[in-house]
Amino acid sequence: MADNEAYGRTVEVGLILRIAEALRDEFDLSIDAHPGGPGNEAGVVNRAFRASVRRILGTIVPTGEDLDDVVTCVLRRSALLRLAEVGVDGDRSAALLDSEPGLGDVWLACVALMPETGIGELSGGSSMKV
């Protein structure tokens, strides 16, 4: 995973972060980014975001490198940055991201797209900004 962290400094990852921000701005609380679960598909915005991430990263990940690993790394970075934006970081952010291990990338995309109020509810507070 350490090698994949270099992708965090690319123009493409910057674009992915701006797409997540634009989707949050556009849909706000009505964003359909839920992660789904057993027998349930993830929300349409979650699926579209993950498809976009995969397509964008597919243009820069060389053949022979594991695109799935890079996608997961970039989605995790996006989710961590989103949590930091609303004041959740360190052990709290790691615990929140690891709280749904069975959902994988779907959960990471959900957190990256989540409105501040949703993150507050998950973290035990109504607003996390200090």
C-alpha positions as CSV (number, residue, x, y, z in Angstrom):
1,M,0.0,0.0,0.0
2,A,2.9,2.4,0.6
3,D,3.7,2.6,-3.1
4,N,0.1,3.5,-3.8
5,E,0.4,6.6,-1.5
6,A,2.3,8.3,-4.3
7,Y,-0.9,8.5,-6.3
8,G,-2.2,10.9,-3.6
9,R,0.0,13.6,-5.1
10,T,-1.4,13.3,-8.7
11,V,-3.6,15.6,-10.6
12,E,-6.0,12.7,-11.1
13,V,-6.5,12.2,-7.3
14,G,-7.0,16.0,-7.0
15,L,-9.8,15.7,-9.6
16,I,-11.3,12.8,-7.6
17,L,-11.3,14.9,-4.4
18,R,-13.0,17.7,-6.3
19,I,-15.6,15.4,-7.7
20,A,-16.5,14.2,-4.2
21,E,-16.8,17.8,-3.0
22,A,-19.0,18.7,-6.0
23,L,-21.3,15.8,-5.3
24,R,-21.6,16.7,-1.7
25,D,-22.4,20.3,-2.7
26,E,-24.9,19.3,-5.3
27,F,-26.9,16.8,-3.3
28,D,-26.2,17.9,0.3
29,L,-28.3,15.9,2.7
30,S,-30.2,14.1,0.0
31,I,-27.1,12.4,-1.4
32,D,-27.7,8.8,-2.1
33,A,-24.3,7.6,-1.1
34,H,-25.3,4.9,1.4
35,P,-23.0,1.8,1.4
36,G,-25.8,-0.8,1.1
37,G,-25.1,-4.1,2.8
38,P,-25.8,-7.8,2.4
39,G,-28.6,-8.1,-0.2
40,N,-28.6,-4.3,-0.7
41,E,-26.8,-2.4,-3.4
42,A,-25.0,0.8,-2.5
43,G,-26.6,4.1,-3.3
44,V,-26.5,5.4,-6.9
45,V,-24.1,8.3,-6.1
46,N,-21.8,5.9,-4.3
47,R,-21.7,3.6,-7.2
48,A,-21.2,6.4,-9.7
49,F,-18.4,7.9,-7.6
50,R,-16.6,4.6,-7.4
51,A,-17.0,4.0,-11.1
52,S,-15.5,7.4,-11.8
53,V,-12.6,6.8,-9.4
54,R,-11.8,3.5,-11.1
55,R,-12.0,5.0,-14.6
56,I,-9.8,8.0,-13.7
57,L,-7.2,5.9,-11.9
58,G,-7.3,3.4,-14.8
59,T,-5.7,6.0,-17.0
60,I,-2.6,6.3,-14.8
61,V,-2.1,2.9,-13.1
62,P,0.4,0.9,-15.2
63,T,-0.4,-2.5,-16.5
64,G,0.8,-5.1,-14.0
65,E,0.0,-2.9,-11.0
66,D,-3.1,-3.8,-9.0
67,L,-5.8,-1.2,-9.9
68,D,-8.0,-2.5,-7.1
69,D,-5.4,-1.7,-4.5
70,V,-4.8,1.8,-5.8
71,V,-8.6,2.5,-5.9
72,T,-8.9,1.4,-2.3
73,C,-5.9,3.5,-1.2
74,V,-7.3,6.6,-3.0
75,L,-10.8,6.1,-1.6
76,R,-9.4,5.7,1.9
77,R,-7.4,8.9,1.5
78,S,-10.5,10.7,0.2
79,A,-12.5,9.5,3.3
80,L,-9.7,10.5,5.7
81,L,-9.5,13.9,4.1
82,R,-13.3,14.3,4.4
83,L,-13.2,13.3,8.1
84,A,-10.4,15.8,8.7
85,E,-12.4,18.5,7.0
86,V,-15.1,18.2,9.7
87,G,-12.7,17.7,12.6
88,V,-12.5,13.9,12.9
89,D,-8.9,12.7,12.7
90,G,-6.3,10.5,14.3
91,D,-7.5,7.4,16.0
92,R,-11.2,8.5,15.7
93,S,-11.0,8.6,11.9
94,A,-9.2,5.3,11.7
95,A,-11.8,3.7,14.0
96,L,-14.6,5.1,11.9
97,L,-13.2,3.9,8.6
98,D,-12.5,0.4,10.1
99,S,-15.9,0.2,11.6
100,E,-17.4,-1.5,8.5
101,P,-14.7,-3.9,7.4
102,G,-17.1,-6.1,5.3
103,L,-18.1,-3.1,3.1
104,G,-14.6,-2.2,1.8
105,D,-14.6,0.5,-0.9
106,V,-18.3,1.0,-0.7
107,W,-17.9,2.2,2.9
108,L,-14.9,4.4,2.1
109,A,-16.8,6.1,-0.8
110,C,-19.8,6.6,1.6
111,V,-17.6,8.4,4.1
112,A,-15.9,10.5,1.4
113,L,-19.3,11.6,0.2
114,M,-21.1,12.0,3.5
115,P,-22.5,15.3,4.6
116,E,-21.1,16.8,7.9
117,T,-24.2,15.9,9.8
118,G,-23.9,12.2,8.8
119,I,-20.3,12.1,10.0
120,G,-21.4,13.8,13.2
121,E,-24.0,11.1,13.8
122,L,-21.5,8.4,13.2
123,S,-18.9,9.9,15.5
124,G,-21.4,10.5,18.3
125,G,-21.9,14.3,17.9
126,S,-24.1,16.5,15.8
127,S,-21.2,18.7,14.4
128,M,-17.6,17.9,14.5
129,K,-16.0,21.2,13.5
130,V,-14.2,22.9,16.3
